[in-house]
């Protein structure tokens, strides 16, 4: 098909007429649109509690959390004791394993309130110290 003559469309004019009487050439504007006023300054935050207070609140733990951590530490100590038992029987005790056992028990002694458990932990700690002294005595 060949286009021989260009025709202008009247669609734009018809659409403007379709708006009806009273139509203006003003840009579109929302009915409640008001000019933007300057922004208000943000409110100054209230005084922040002291760092000591925040740390103290974080240090307070629930009984269930304390119990969970105690069970994890107990499991870790038992695993270390099993490892130490095998090492003692084979004659290949590691200084690093003994140090780890001693540190873990020391941390648990600080946290534990049960006197019977504290006594058991103290005995294990003493045994770890004796084994460390033996190894260091042989190395010297």
C-alpha positions as CSV (number, residue, x, y, z in Angstrom):
1,X,0.0,0.0,0.0
2,X,1.3,3.4,-0.9
3,X,0.6,6.6,1.1
4,X,0.4,9.5,-1.2
5,X,-1.0,12.2,1.0
6,X,-0.2,13.0,4.7
7,X,-3.3,13.8,6.7
8,X,-3.3,15.6,10.0
9,X,-5.1,13.9,12.8
10,X,-7.7,15.9,14.7
11,X,-7.7,13.4,17.6
12,X,-5.9,15.9,20.0
13,X,-8.3,18.7,19.3
14,X,-11.3,16.4,19.8
15,X,-10.0,15.1,23.1
16,X,-9.5,18.7,24.3
17,X,-13.1,19.5,23.3
18,X,-14.3,16.4,25.0
19,X,-13.3,17.7,28.3
20,X,-16.1,20.0,28.2
21,X,-16.6,23.7,29.0
22,X,-14.4,25.3,31.5
23,X,-11.4,23.2,30.6
24,X,-8.2,25.2,31.0
25,X,-4.6,24.9,29.9
26,X,-3.3,24.9,33.5
27,X,-1.1,21.9,34.6
28,X,-2.7,19.1,36.5
29,X,-2.8,19.7,40.3
30,X,-4.2,17.7,43.1
31,X,-7.1,19.4,44.9
32,X,-5.3,19.6,48.3
33,X,-1.9,20.3,46.9
34,X,-0.2,23.0,48.9
35,X,3.3,24.4,48.4
36,X,5.9,22.4,50.3
37,X,6.9,24.1,53.4
38,X,10.3,23.9,54.9
39,X,10.9,20.7,56.8
40,X,10.9,20.7,60.6
41,X,14.2,19.9,62.3
42,X,14.3,16.3,63.7
43,X,13.6,16.0,67.4
44,X,16.6,15.7,69.6
45,X,16.7,12.2,71.1
46,X,16.3,11.8,74.9
47,X,19.3,11.2,77.0
48,X,20.8,7.8,76.4
49,X,21.3,5.6,79.4
50,X,24.8,5.2,80.6
51,X,27.0,2.5,79.0
52,X,27.3,0.8,82.4
53,X,23.6,0.4,82.6
54,X,23.3,-1.1,79.2
55,X,26.1,-3.6,79.9
56,X,24.5,-4.5,83.2
57,X,21.2,-5.2,81.5
58,X,23.0,-7.4,78.9
59,X,24.7,-9.3,81.7
60,X,21.4,-10.3,83.3
61,X,20.5,-13.6,81.8
62,X,17.5,-15.8,82.2
63,X,17.8,-19.1,84.1
64,X,17.1,-21.1,81.0
65,X,19.9,-19.4,79.2
66,X,22.3,-19.9,82.1
67,X,21.3,-23.6,82.3
68,X,21.8,-24.1,78.6
69,X,25.3,-22.6,78.7
70,X,26.2,-24.7,81.8
71,X,25.1,-27.9,79.9
72,X,27.2,-26.9,76.9
73,X,30.2,-26.3,79.1
74,X,29.6,-29.6,80.9
75,X,29.5,-31.4,77.6
76,X,32.7,-29.7,76.4
77,X,34.4,-30.7,79.7
78,X,33.3,-34.3,79.3
79,X,34.5,-34.4,75.7
80,X,37.9,-33.1,76.8
81,X,38.1,-35.6,79.7
82,X,37.4,-38.5,77.2
83,X,40.1,-37.1,75.0
84,X,42.5,-36.9,78.0
85,X,41.7,-40.4,79.1
86,X,42.6,-41.8,75.6
87,X,45.7,-39.6,75.6
88,X,46.8,-40.8,79.1
89,X,46.3,-44.5,78.1
90,X,48.3,-44.1,74.9
91,X,51.0,-42.0,76.6
92,X,50.5,-39.0,74.2
93,X,49.1,-36.2,76.4
94,X,49.0,-32.9,74.7
95,X,49.9,-29.7,76.6
96,X,47.3,-27.7,74.6
97,X,44.5,-30.2,75.5
98,X,45.4,-29.9,79.2
99,X,45.5,-26.1,79.0
100,X,42.1,-26.1,77.3
101,X,40.7,-28.4,80.0
102,X,42.1,-26.2,82.8
103,X,40.8,-23.0,81.3
104,X,37.3,-24.4,80.6
105,X,37.1,-25.8,84.2
106,X,38.3,-22.4,85.6
107,X,35.6,-20.5,83.8
108,X,32.9,-23.0,85.0
109,X,34.2,-22.8,88.6
110,X,33.6,-19.0,88.5
111,X,30.0,-19.5,87.3
112,X,28.9,-22.6,89.3
113,X,27.0,-22.3,92.6
114,X,26.6,-26.0,93.4
115,X,29.2,-26.9,96.0
116,X,29.3,-30.6,95.0
117,X,29.9,-29.8,91.4
118,X,32.5,-27.2,92.4
119,X,34.4,-29.9,94.3
120,X,34.4,-32.3,91.4
121,X,35.6,-29.5,89.1
122,X,38.4,-28.6,91.5
123,X,39.6,-32.2,91.5
124,X,39.6,-32.4,87.7
125,X,41.5,-29.0,87.7
126,X,44.1,-30.4,90.1
127,X,44.6,-33.5,88.0
128,X,45.1,-31.4,84.9
129,X,47.6,-29.2,86.7
130,X,49.5,-32.3,87.9
131,X,49.7,-33.7,84.4
132,X,50.9,-30.4,83.1
133,X,53.6,-30.3,85.7
134,X,54.7,-33.8,84.8
135,X,55.0,-33.0,81.1
136,X,56.8,-29.7,81.7
137,X,59.1,-31.5,84.2
138,X,60.1,-34.1,81.5
139,X,60.7,-31.3,79.0
140,X,63.1,-29.5,81.3
